[in-house]
Amino acid sequence: MQVLEAGPHKYLLLELDTEFIGNIARQTGFEFKVDDGKRLISLDLLAADRQAPLLLFDAADPGNLGWFSRCQFYVDGRTGAVLQTPLMLANQRDRSGRPLSHAIRLQITKELPGAYRMPGRQPITEQVVYAVLFNFLNALLNTGVGVCGGPGVRPLAGRSEHTGQRN
């Protein structure tokens, strides 16, 4: 990790290892493609061997209350930000624009404000990001991740509001 100071501003530059990130994705059961950029790492993740969709559900629906009560991570449905982490999530879509139920795109921000803290006021390090990534990917497969509001990220599992016609 590097610290960059520009006048009154201070930034943390994480030096994340894409090979290590790939190993985390592989350990949790995902096929992946990694793209390492200057300010972020993009991961295209696919759970090909999975029968059920990824556990990304609508946290506002009362029918999903059981999932909501046990989930560890929440996604802002407008921006895709995984709350209190340096992760951003987006749906992958098929040719007709529908979200794929076994695939997501995940971005890890490598440039953060100097005052950035994880929950519990824990300072950010590469090891903390690796642990959060491992836990997040496990949550997508086992316990669930809640999507809160907004049309940007679509839920993949559980009940969700449908905006089209119903039969």
N, C-alpha and C positions, 0 to 999 in steps of 0.2 A: 504494500500500500504506500502510496506517495501522498504528500500534502502539498497543495499548491496555494500560495497566497498571492492575491492580486489586489493591492490596495487594502481596503477594509474587508474584502471577501476572502474566504478560506474554503477550499474544495478538497475532498478526499478522492483520490484516483485509485480505484481497486485494480489490482493486477490478477485477474481471474484466469485460471488455466482451463482452456476449452477442452483439453483431454480429460481433465478431472470432472468437468461438468458432463461430458459425454459418458463417463463411467457411472455417474450418479443416475443419469437417465436410463442407462442400460440396466443397472441394478434394480431400479424400480419397475422395469418391464416395458419401457418405451423404446420404439425405434425413433431415431432422431437425425436431424441435419442441423449442424451448427454453423452460424455465420458470425465471425468476430469482427466488429466494427470499432471505430475509435472510441465512441462513447457508450456503446452497449453491445451485448451479445444476444443474438436472436437464435431461438431454438424452435424448429418445427418438430413437434412431438406427435407420434402416432402409437396408439395402443392397439396394434393389429390383432393380437391373439385374444383380445377381450370380447366376451359375448355381449355384455351390457354396455350402455354408453358411459362415458366418463361422468363422475359424480359432481357435475357442475349444475346447481339447481337454483331456482328462483326463491330467494329468501323471503320475499314478501307474501308468498302464497301460504295461507294457513294449513293447507294440506301437506306442506313440507316441514311442519313444525318439528317433527322428530329429527329430521336431518339438521335443521337449523340449530337445534339445541346442542348437538354434538360436534359441530364443525369448528375448526381452528382458524380457518382463513376465510376472508370475505373479499369479493371483487367489486369495485365500483363499476356498475353497469354502463355508465357513460364513458368513462375514460379507459377502463380496463386495468386500472391500478389495483394491485393486490395490497390491501390496506396494511400499513405499517411495515412494508417490505420494499426492497428496490426492484420488485418484479412487476411486469405489465403483462396482461393476458389478452389474447384475441382469439375469436373463433376462426377455424379454417373452414372454407366453404367449398361446396361442389360447384359444378358448372352452372347450375340453375340458381345459385345464391343461397341455398339452404346450408345451415351449419352441419359439418361432419360430426357425428356423435362420438368418434374415437380419436379425433385429432384437434390439437390446439397449437397456437403460436405463443411462445413465451419470450419476453425480452428481459434481460437483466441489465440494469443501469450500472455503468462502471464509474460515473462521475456524480458525486453526491455533495451536498452542502456540508461544510465542516461541522455543523451542529447536529447532523443527522444521527438519530438514535433509534434503535430497535425497541420493541416493547420491553418494559422494565428498565428503561434508560440504558440499555446495553449498548456500548459503542460498536460501530460496524467494523468488521474485519472480513477478510476473504473466507476464513473458516466459518464465520457466522452465516455468510451468504450461502456457502455450500450446505450447511445444516438446514437452513430455511428452505432451500431448493429441494433437498431430499424429503423433508417433511411435507412440503407443498405437493410434490408429485405423488407421494403416498396418500395424501388426503384426496387427491383426484381419483385415486383407484379404490380407496377403502372407506373413508369416513365422510367425505363430501366437502365441497367448497360452495359457499353461498354467493349468489350474484344479487347485489343490492341496487335496484332501480336502473333506469336508463335503457335505451335501445341498442347501445353499442355492443355489448357482450350478451349473447343469447344463452339461456340455460340449455343443458343437454340431457338432463335427467329429471325425474320427478314430475310433478304437475307444474305447468306454467301457463300464463295467460296467453290465449290465442287471439290475435287481432283480426283474423279473417273470418269468413263464413264458417258456420258449423252445420253439419248435417243432423 
